[in-house]
């Protein structure tokens, strides 16, 4: 079959074919009854001309019967093919539904997965920031200690309270900023 029909169209086509087969069966039954009547009637003493006509009519009915049987067989093959296609399409629909459910579940899990992956990647960065902040505090503490000792030493040497002076031309020492540390 070259066209693809949806399940409703297939069911309608199968019903149509079954109706045609039923009608063919009725015709076969009527032909059989007519043949039986003719054969039974020919058993009586009939003239030869009538027997010849009945024989021709019987051959004609046999031919029609064979033709109807071929059509019935053809329609039965069509019905069987449509049934196979229907089963195959149902399987395809089931597979697609299963896949859609699986994909929907994956989509629902994605935010949690991304959150978890982001947290995993962020952890080393946070640890590095904390380490740099500790190091910065330690360096700041050491700088204050060195500045205090330098001031103490300068005061002892001069006897005055002498605070370090910075000239405008000198570049000011600056500490790196670590974003609010």
Secondary structure as UniProt FT lines:
FT   HELIX           7..42
FT   HELIX           48..158
//
